[in-house]
Amino acid sequence: MDPSADPALRELVLLVLNTGERIGEIRALRWRDYDESRGLLRLVATKLAARRRKAKERFIPVNAALKNLLAEMRKRDKPGPNDPIIRLSPNNMKRKFDGACRLAGIGHARLYDLRHSALSHLAASGTPLHVLKSIAGHASVRTTEKYMHLLPGQAQRATEALNFGAKGEKAEVLEVADAG
């Protein structure tokens, strides 16, 4: 089976990689949750609901790649507002993903790894911690911090900006507006 020949798997992978959301949240998405005019996806935190707490909703901006994908899917499927955006059952998701990984020669991989990749990529690109926390739907910044492991050179780059008194460097004169 050619993985690119399976549009449902491709759509699932791209949706997770472009949002960083949990598989349960992706599975729960309905077309009514996509506000095309504002470019937002409404997600309901399924992790909270599973713990018998009130499910919390949040909104994730849709990037250009995802906007194009959703437009392509909507045009092809002509879904109703209550139809799921992703049409794969949990078992089918896992089976198809595992099969595609095997064909690609990828060792042990889980669907969750797509979320981890997306959030790690956001962290590595300099996304502020509080924004990453919001996108991930974490209740605590401590949970979000595990995605910051890809930033070993950030402290070095930060201190380079504090290059005061370095030989050969010219001081930059800043004009300060009169407060009075």
C-alpha positions as a Markdown table, in Angstrom:
| # | Residue | x | y | z |
|---|---|---|---|---|
| 1 | Met | 0.0 | 0.0 | 0.0 |
| 2 | Asp | 1.3 | 3.4 | -1.0 |
| 3 | Pro | 0.8 | 5.7 | 2.1 |
| 4 | Ser | 0.2 | 8.7 | -0.1 |
| 5 | Ala | -2.7 | 6.8 | -1.7 |
| 6 | Asp | -4.6 | 6.9 | 1.6 |
| 7 | Pro | -6.1 | 10.4 | 1.8 |
| 8 | Ala | -7.6 | 9.8 | 5.3 |
| 9 | Leu | -4.2 | 8.9 | 6.8 |
| 10 | Arg | -2.6 | 11.9 | 5.1 |
| 11 | Glu | -5.3 | 14.2 | 6.4 |
| 12 | Leu | -4.9 | 12.9 | 9.9 |
| 13 | Val | -1.1 | 13.3 | 9.9 |
| 14 | Leu | -1.3 | 16.8 | 8.5 |
| 15 | Leu | -4.0 | 17.8 | 10.9 |
| 16 | Val | -2.0 | 16.7 | 13.9 |
| 17 | Leu | 1.3 | 18.1 | 12.6 |
| 18 | Asn | -0.3 | 21.5 | 11.8 |
| 19 | Thr | -2.1 | 21.9 | 15.1 |
| 20 | Gly | -0.1 | 19.8 | 17.7 |
| 21 | Glu | -3.4 | 18.6 | 19.1 |
| 22 | Arg | -4.2 | 15.3 | 20.9 |
| 23 | Ile | -5.6 | 12.5 | 18.8 |
| 24 | Gly | -8.8 | 12.4 | 20.9 |
| 25 | Glu | -9.3 | 16.1 | 20.2 |
| 26 | Ile | -8.7 | 15.6 | 16.5 |
| 27 | Arg | -11.2 | 12.7 | 16.4 |
| 28 | Ala | -13.8 | 14.8 | 18.2 |
| 29 | Leu | -13.6 | 17.6 | 15.6 |
| 30 | Arg | -16.7 | 18.3 | 13.6 |
| 31 | Trp | -17.0 | 20.6 | 10.6 |
| 32 | Arg | -19.0 | 23.0 | 12.8 |
| 33 | Asp | -15.8 | 23.4 | 14.9 |
| 34 | Tyr | -14.0 | 25.0 | 11.9 |
| 35 | Asp | -14.6 | 28.7 | 11.6 |
| 36 | Glu | -13.3 | 29.3 | 8.2 |
| 37 | Ser | -13.9 | 33.1 | 8.2 |
| 38 | Arg | -11.8 | 33.6 | 11.3 |
| 39 | Gly | -9.4 | 30.8 | 10.6 |
| 40 | Leu | -9.9 | 29.0 | 13.9 |
| 41 | Leu | -10.5 | 25.4 | 15.0 |
| 42 | Arg | -12.6 | 25.0 | 18.2 |
| 43 | Leu | -11.2 | 22.1 | 20.3 |
| 44 | Val | -12.7 | 20.5 | 23.3 |
| 45 | Ala | -10.2 | 19.2 | 25.8 |
| 46 | Thr | -11.0 | 15.5 | 25.9 |
| 47 | Lys | -8.4 | 14.8 | 28.5 |
| 48 | Leu | -10.3 | 16.8 | 31.1 |
| 49 | Ala | -13.6 | 15.2 | 30.2 |
| 50 | Ala | -12.1 | 11.7 | 30.6 |
| 51 | Arg | -11.2 | 12.7 | 34.2 |
| 52 | Arg | -14.9 | 13.5 | 34.7 |
| 53 | Arg | -14.2 | 17.3 | 34.8 |
| 54 | Lys | -16.0 | 19.8 | 32.6 |
| 55 | Ala | -14.4 | 19.7 | 29.1 |
| 56 | Lys | -12.7 | 22.9 | 28.3 |
| 57 | Glu | -12.8 | 24.5 | 24.9 |
| 58 | Arg | -10.0 | 26.5 | 23.2 |
| 59 | Phe | -9.4 | 27.9 | 19.8 |
| 60 | Ile | -6.4 | 27.1 | 17.6 |
| 61 | Pro | -5.4 | 29.3 | 14.6 |
| 62 | Val | -5.4 | 27.5 | 11.3 |
| 63 | Asn | -2.2 | 28.0 | 9.2 |
| 64 | Ala | -2.2 | 28.2 | 5.4 |
| 65 | Ala | -1.3 | 24.5 | 4.9 |
| 66 | Leu | -4.2 | 23.4 | 7.1 |
| 67 | Lys | -6.6 | 26.0 | 5.5 |
| 68 | Asn | -5.8 | 24.5 | 2.1 |
| 69 | Leu | -6.2 | 20.9 | 3.4 |
| 70 | Leu | -9.6 | 21.7 | 5.0 |
| 71 | Ala | -10.8 | 23.4 | 1.8 |
| 72 | Glu | -9.7 | 20.4 | -0.3 |
| 73 | Met | -11.5 | 18.0 | 2.1 |
| 74 | Arg | -14.7 | 20.1 | 2.2 |
| 75 | Lys | -14.8 | 20.4 | -1.6 |
| 76 | Arg | -14.3 | 16.6 | -2.0 |
| 77 | Asp | -16.6 | 15.3 | 0.7 |
| 78 | Lys | -19.2 | 18.1 | 1.0 |
| 79 | Pro | -19.7 | 17.3 | 4.7 |
| 80 | Gly | -22.5 | 18.5 | 6.9 |
| 81 | Pro | -21.8 | 20.6 | 10.1 |
| 82 | Asn | -22.0 | 17.5 | 12.4 |
| 83 | Asp | -19.8 | 15.3 | 10.2 |
| 84 | Pro | -16.4 | 14.4 | 11.7 |
| 85 | Ile | -13.4 | 16.1 | 10.0 |
| 86 | Ile | -11.4 | 12.9 | 10.3 |
| 87 | Arg | -13.3 | 9.8 | 9.2 |
| 88 | Leu | -11.1 | 7.1 | 10.7 |
| 89 | Ser | -11.9 | 5.0 | 13.7 |
| 90 | Pro | -9.3 | 4.8 | 16.4 |
| 91 | Asn | -8.3 | 1.2 | 15.4 |
| 92 | Asn | -8.1 | 2.2 | 11.8 |
| 93 | Met | -5.9 | 5.2 | 12.6 |
| 94 | Lys | -3.5 | 3.1 | 14.5 |
| 95 | Arg | -3.5 | 0.3 | 11.9 |
| 96 | Lys | -2.9 | 2.6 | 9.0 |
| 97 | Phe | -0.3 | 4.7 | 10.8 |
| 98 | Asp | 1.6 | 1.6 | 11.9 |
| 99 | Gly | 1.4 | 0.2 | 8.3 |
| 100 | Ala | 2.7 | 3.5 | 6.8 |
| 101 | Cys | 5.6 | 3.6 | 9.4 |
| 102 | Arg | 6.5 | 0.0 | 8.5 |
| 103 | Leu | 6.6 | 0.8 | 4.8 |
| 104 | Ala | 8.7 | 3.9 | 5.4 |
| 105 | Gly | 11.2 | 1.9 | 7.5 |
| 106 | Ile | 10.4 | 3.9 | 10.6 |
| 107 | Gly | 10.9 | 1.8 | 13.8 |
| 108 | His | 8.7 | 2.2 | 16.8 |
| 109 | Ala | 6.4 | 5.2 | 16.3 |
| 110 | Arg | 3.1 | 6.2 | 17.8 |
| 111 | Leu | 0.4 | 8.7 | 16.7 |
| 112 | Tyr | 1.3 | 10.7 | 19.8 |
| 113 | Asp | 4.8 | 11.2 | 18.3 |
| 114 | Leu | 3.1 | 13.5 | 15.7 |
| 115 | Arg | 1.8 | 15.8 | 18.4 |
| 116 | His | 5.2 | 15.7 | 20.2 |
| 117 | Ser | 7.0 | 16.6 | 16.9 |
| 118 | Ala | 4.6 | 19.5 | 16.2 |
| 119 | Leu | 5.0 | 20.9 | 19.7 |
| 120 | Ser | 8.8 | 20.4 | 19.8 |
| 121 | His | 9.0 | 22.1 | 16.4 |
| 122 | Leu | 7.1 | 25.1 | 17.8 |
| 123 | Ala | 9.4 | 25.2 | 20.8 |
| 124 | Ala | 12.5 | 25.0 | 18.7 |
| 125 | Ser | 11.2 | 27.8 | 16.5 |
| 126 | Gly | 11.1 | 30.2 | 19.5 |
| 127 | Thr | 7.4 | 30.0 | 20.4 |
| 128 | Pro | 7.0 | 31.6 | 23.8 |
| 129 | Leu | 6.2 | 29.1 | 26.6 |
| 130 | His | 2.8 | 30.5 | 27.4 |
| 131 | Val | 1.7 | 30.4 | 23.7 |
| 132 | Leu | 3.0 | 26.8 | 23.5 |
| 133 | Lys | 1.0 | 25.9 | 26.6 |
| 134 | Ser | -2.1 | 27.4 | 25.2 |
| 135 | Ile | -1.8 | 25.5 | 21.8 |
| 136 | Ala | -1.0 | 22.2 | 23.6 |
| 137 | Gly | -4.0 | 22.6 | 25.9 |
| 138 | His | -1.9 | 22.0 | 29.0 |
| 139 | Ala | -3.1 | 22.9 | 32.4 |
| 140 | Ser | 0.4 | 23.6 | 33.7 |
| 141 | Val | 3.5 | 25.2 | 32.2 |
| 142 | Arg | 5.5 | 22.4 | 33.8 |
| 143 | Thr | 3.9 | 19.9 | 31.4 |
| 144 | Thr | 4.7 | 22.2 | 28.5 |
| 145 | Glu | 8.4 | 22.5 | 29.5 |
| 146 | Lys | 9.1 | 19.0 | 28.4 |
| 147 | Tyr | 9.0 | 20.3 | 24.8 |
| 148 | Met | 11.8 | 22.8 | 25.4 |
| 149 | His | 14.5 | 20.1 | 25.4 |
| 150 | Leu | 15.5 | 21.1 | 21.8 |
| 151 | Leu | 16.7 | 24.5 | 22.8 |
| 152 | Pro | 20.2 | 23.9 | 24.2 |
| 153 | Gly | 21.7 | 26.9 | 22.3 |
| 154 | Gln | 19.1 | 29.4 | 23.4 |
| 155 | Ala | 20.9 | 30.5 | 26.5 |
| 156 | Gln | 24.0 | 31.1 | 24.5 |
| 157 | Arg | 22.2 | 33.1 | 21.9 |
| 158 | Ala | 20.4 | 35.1 | 24.6 |
| 159 | Thr | 23.6 | 36.1 | 26.3 |
| 160 | Glu | 25.2 | 37.1 | 23.0 |
| 161 | Ala | 22.5 | 39.9 | 22.9 |
| 162 | Leu | 24.1 | 41.2 | 26.1 |
| 163 | Asn | 27.4 | 41.9 | 24.5 |
| 164 | Phe | 28.1 | 45.1 | 26.5 |
| 165 | Gly | 31.7 | 46.2 | 26.5 |
| 166 | Ala | 33.0 | 43.8 | 23.9 |
| 167 | Lys | 36.2 | 44.9 | 22.2 |
| 168 | Gly | 35.6 | 46.4 | 18.8 |
| 169 | Glu | 31.9 | 46.9 | 19.4 |
| 170 | Lys | 30.5 | 50.3 | 19.0 |
| 171 | Ala | 28.0 | 51.5 | 21.6 |
| 172 | Glu | 24.5 | 52.1 | 20.2 |
| 173 | Val | 23.0 | 55.4 | 21.3 |
| 174 | Leu | 19.3 | 55.2 | 22.0 |
| 175 | Glu | 17.2 | 58.4 | 22.1 |
| 176 | Val | 14.9 | 58.5 | 25.1 |
| 177 | Ala | 11.8 | 60.6 | 24.9 |
| 178 | Asp | 11.3 | 63.3 | 27.6 |
| 179 | Ala | 9.0 | 61.9 | 30.3 |
| 180 | Gly | 8.0 | 65.4 | 31.3 |
